[in-house]
Amino acid sequence: MSTMNTSGNPLLQDGVDGVWSVFLLATVILMFVGFLRWYRTRPQLSTGEATAWFFVIFLVPVLGGGAYLYRARTLRDPGK
């Protein structure tokens, strides 16, 4: 009876590789979209605010990217 998993990595259980792959892909996409939106809305921000948002998106990609996407939405719609 073999207890080896099918992922080939003896330290990870089956399914963990897939979960981490999806999480990593979502993180990279959110970070990319956050930086793209930051680049487009940068002229509307002060220098300090633009710099701070850059580092927040870079250092905390999931929360920072999501927070900036929410913030950028209010920059596009000043009536909100």
TARANOR-V45427 format. One record per residue. RES is the residue in one letter. SS is DSSP state (hx for helix, st for strand, lp for the rest). Layout:
BEGIN
((RES & SS) (RES & SS))
END
This chain:
BEGIN
((M & lp) (S & lp) (T & lp) (M & lp) (N & lp) (T & lp) (S & lp) (G & lp) (N & lp) (P & lp) (L & lp) (L & lp) (Q & lp) (D & lp) (G & lp) (V & hx) (D & hx) (G & hx) (V & hx) (W & hx) (S & hx) (V & hx) (F & hx) (L & hx) (L & hx) (A & hx) (T & hx) (V & hx) (I & hx) (L & hx) (M & hx) (F & hx) (V & hx) (G & hx) (F & hx) (L & hx) (R & hx) (W & hx) (Y & hx) (R & hx) (T & hx) (R & hx) (P & hx) (Q & hx) (L & lp) (S & lp) (T & hx) (G & hx) (E & hx) (A & hx) (T & hx) (A & hx) (W & hx) (F & hx) (F & hx) (V & hx) (I & hx) (F & hx) (L & hx) (V & lp) (P & hx) (V & hx) (L & hx) (G & hx) (G & hx) (G & hx) (A & hx) (Y & hx) (L & hx) (Y & hx) (R & hx) (A & hx) (R & hx) (T & hx) (L & hx) (R & hx) (D & lp) (P & lp) (G & lp) (K & lp))
END
